[in-house]
Amino acid sequence: MHVESDVNFTMISDNRHLKFDHCKKSHFMEKNLFKVSFLTLLLSVSILTGGRTDAQTLQSGFAAAAYRSIISSAQSLQNRNQEFAVNLVSSAPADEIIFQFDLENLIPEDLSSAIVFYSMDLSDPEQGRYSADCLPIGTAGYEHTWECSASLSEALSVEWYLQLILSDGSVYYTQSFENISDSFPPAEALLAQVTSEPAGDHDGDDFLDLVSLSAGYGPDRLYIQMETSGSGFYQGDFFGPWYLYGAGFSDPDIDFSADTLVVYSLGYGNGAFGNLYPGLMKLYGTPSGDIIDFEYITEDIEYEIDGNQLKLAIDQSYIFDDSEFGDWPNSLNGLMVSALTASTTLEVDFTIFDSTAPGYIIFDHQFQYGNSAPVVEDFTFNETLQRLSVNYTDGENNLPVVHRVTIDNTDYNLLPDSHDYANGVTFSVLLPDLQEDEYTAVLHFDDGALSVYADFEFAVTFAPCVLPGDINRDGFLDISDVVAGIGFALYDVGDPCGDMNGSGTLDVLDLVIIVYLILH
């Protein structure tokens, strides 16, 4: 049996209520009585627990429970689509700002909500972290794009991150602001909620009732905040039960086909005669949830209790530099996180009181300081399709709030082929109603703060139809004409060579006739 005698000595000596005379005999009696009491306590603990109060035995219950909880959470998330949003962009900081992002593999019904959190000055995070609810656009060119807007009061800089809450309302995919100074305890604005938990969903005390789990990151550290419905994070009574609070982490890309899996738990507790203490544990187990082994990696953590909040911090290197963690950065550039509360007793009777749903914390956010004008170039007009196109590039990856072309006093909205504005996006519009003539197109783009105008001259001509069905005018009737015809039909653009049945339009019936002629 391993007992930290200095810890026990302090506990016992601090709780003595014996009174003696100040004579040598009294000091002698006091000293020896204390020794007898101390030895009696150790013997009593050993008898009550069958000699099982060693650190390995007491810690193993928490390790096993934490492992099962983490693996169950990781499996449930991997069974869902774990791809985050792509093309997270905004307009330039100004009086108003627009945020957009694409959800290519999530349909609106998969989400409970999508929220952008933003700040104009993170140098003083307590100044405020604001939020805006986003909704799908769903129009041409933005079929998978969501959007929200906010007022910045003419701010010239902005930092923002995205939080997605899935349809069950408890699972979060969230970015977070970066705690650039790695300060502890972190300001509330530098922590992002990764999962929520209903209050009163267990039979234990309020200090064991988890209601929220938040996380954050800095250049070198990882931050966790657990919140309960009651105040304090009670450590337990002298003889138990002793209470434990833990946050579990796993790699989102964890391979469940492996024989042995590795996850991590950042735990807080202080009891069992010095055998339970705060630290980072490394847990080994099977895909079915059975623990194989565990070890304390380090006790080098920071923690603080503030009312009903427990804040924890640890160096990322303990996890990401571990060869058994997996590749870092991983596919999400983040971690799967969950939390639990539990207790153990002298008899090593381990009980889980509450646990959270899992969520993802993504080590990333978006920011912009200052602005430069976008570049509009590479104008083209495709006479076959009657499509005008132009390339838009913005060095700050700002979306254009205005993307318009004016021809003969008529405005046309240009549609993008993608939303990666830093690397260039082609905007285009079909102009089927233009007659044979020469035109000047006036292009207008605005990134939210700066406008760009450009003129482009082009001509519309209709080549005569020599060979019916020869839509691309190459002198041959082949499959390339069918491909060109599909483009005309989809965009409702007419063509005299493609109108095989004389209906005045080019449609699927015309394409069937062309295919027949090619085959015969």
BELLINWO-V192045 format. One record per backbone hydrogen bond with DSSP energy under -1.0 kcal/mol. CO is the residue of the C=O (numbers start at 1). NH is the residue of the N-H. E is the energy in kcal/mol with one decimal. If there is no record, write none. Layout:
co	nh	e
CO	NH	E
CO	NH	E
This chain:
co	nh	e
3	5	-1.3
4	8	-2.1
5	9	-3.0
6	10	-1.9
7	11	-2.3
8	12	-2.9
9	13	-3.1
10	14	-2.3
12	15	-1.0
21	23	-1.5
23	27	-2.4
24	28	-2.4
25	29	-2.7
26	30	-2.9
27	31	-2.5
28	32	-2.3
29	33	-2.8
30	34	-2.4
31	35	-1.8
32	36	-2.3
33	37	-2.6
34	38	-2.7
35	39	-2.6
36	40	-2.5
37	41	-2.2
38	42	-2.2
39	43	-2.3
40	44	-2.6
41	45	-2.6
42	46	-2.1
43	47	-2.4
44	48	-2.7
45	49	-1.8
46	51	-1.8
54	58	-2.1
55	59	-2.8
56	60	-1.5
59	63	-2.5
60	64	-2.7
61	65	-2.3
62	66	-3.0
63	67	-2.5
64	68	-2.3
65	69	-2.3
66	70	-2.7
67	71	-2.8
68	72	-2.2
69	73	-2.1
70	74	-2.7
71	75	-2.5
72	76	-2.0
73	77	-1.9
74	78	-2.3
75	79	-1.5
77	80	-1.3
86	102	-3.1
89	100	-2.8
90	399	-1.5
95	152	-2.3
95	153	-1.1
97	150	-2.1
98	91	-2.2
99	148	-1.9
100	89	-2.6
101	146	-3.0
102	86	-2.4
107	110	-2.5
108	111	-1.5
110	167	-2.2
113	165	-2.7
114	134	-2.9
115	163	-2.7
116	132	-2.0
117	161	-2.4
118	130	-2.7
119	159	-2.3
124	127	-2.6
125	128	-1.4
130	118	-2.6
132	116	-2.5
135	147	-2.8
139	142	-2.6
142	138	-1.6
142	145	-1.2
144	103	-2.8
145	137	-3.4
146	101	-1.6
147	135	-2.4
148	99	-3.3
150	97	-2.7
156	370	-2.0
158	368	-2.4
159	119	-2.4
160	366	-3.0
161	117	-2.6
162	175	-2.4
163	115	-2.8
164	173	-2.8
165	112	-3.3
165	113	-1.7
166	169	-2.6
171	166	-2.5
172	360	-3.1
173	164	-3.3
174	362	-2.9
178	180	-1.8
179	182	-2.3
187	190	-1.7
188	191	-1.8
192	215	-2.5
194	172	-1.2
195	213	-2.0
205	208	-1.7
206	209	-1.5
206	230	-1.3
208	210	-1.1
209	229	-2.0
211	197	-1.9
212	227	-2.3
213	194	-2.9
213	195	-1.4
214	225	-2.5
215	192	-3.1
216	223	-2.5
217	179	-3.2
220	316	-2.8
221	218	-2.3
222	314	-1.9
223	216	-1.8
224	312	-2.8
225	214	-2.7
226	310	-2.8
227	211	-2.9
227	212	-1.5
235	243	-1.9
237	240	-1.1
241	237	-1.3
242	344	-2.1
244	342	-2.5
245	268	-3.1
246	340	-2.3
247	266	-3.1
248	338	-1.6
249	264	-2.3
250	336	-2.4
251	254	-2.1
255	258	-1.5
261	285	-1.9
263	283	-2.8
264	249	-3.0
265	281	-3.1
266	247	-2.2
267	279	-1.9
268	245	-2.4
271	276	-1.9
272	275	-1.0
273	4	-1.3
276	271	-1.6
279	267	-2.6
280	297	-2.9
280	298	-1.2
281	265	-2.2
282	295	-1.8
283	263	-2.1
284	292	-3.2
284	293	-1.4
285	261	-3.1
286	289	-1.7
290	286	-2.5
293	284	-3.1
295	282	-3.0
298	280	-2.8
299	301	-2.1
302	313	-2.1
304	311	-3.0
306	309	-1.3
307	232	-2.6
308	228	-2.1
309	306	-2.9
310	226	-2.5
311	304	-2.1
312	224	-2.4
313	302	-2.2
314	222	-2.8
315	318	-1.2
316	319	-1.8
316	320	-2.7
317	321	-1.4
319	322	-1.1
322	325	-1.9
333	363	-2.8
335	361	-2.3
336	250	-1.4
337	359	-2.1
338	248	-2.8
339	356	-2.5
340	246	-2.4
341	353	-2.4
341	354	-1.2
342	244	-2.9
343	351	-2.5
344	242	-2.9
345	348	-2.0
351	343	-2.3
354	341	-2.6
359	337	-3.1
360	174	-2.2
361	335	-2.0
362	364	-2.2
364	176	-1.5
366	160	-3.1
368	158	-2.1
375	393	-2.4
377	391	-3.0
380	389	-2.6
382	386	-1.7
382	387	-1.6
386	431	-3.3
387	382	-2.9
388	429	-2.1
389	380	-2.3
390	427	-3.1
391	377	-2.2
392	425	-2.5
393	375	-3.1
394	397	-2.1
402	446	-1.7
403	414	-2.6
404	444	-3.0
405	412	-3.0
406	442	-2.3
407	410	-1.5
410	407	-2.7
412	405	-2.5
415	428	-2.0
419	421	-1.1
420	423	-1.0
421	394	-2.3
425	392	-3.0
426	417	-1.2
427	390	-2.4
428	415	-2.8
429	388	-2.5
431	434	-1.2
437	460	-3.1
439	458	-2.2
441	456	-2.3
442	406	-2.3
443	454	-1.9
444	404	-2.4
445	452	-3.2
446	401	-2.6
446	402	-1.4
447	92	-3.5
450	447	-2.0
452	445	-2.7
454	443	-3.7
456	441	-3.6
458	439	-3.5
460	437	-1.0
467	470	-2.5
469	471	-2.1
470	473	-1.2
478	481	-1.7
479	483	-2.1
480	484	-2.2
481	485	-2.6
482	486	-2.1
483	487	-1.6
484	488	-1.9
485	489	-2.7
486	490	-2.7
487	491	-1.7
488	493	-3.0
495	499	-1.3
497	469	-2.6
498	500	-1.9
507	511	-1.5
508	512	-2.0
509	513	-1.7
510	514	-2.1
511	515	-2.5
512	516	-2.1
513	517	-2.3
514	518	-2.2
515	519	-2.2
516	520	-1.5
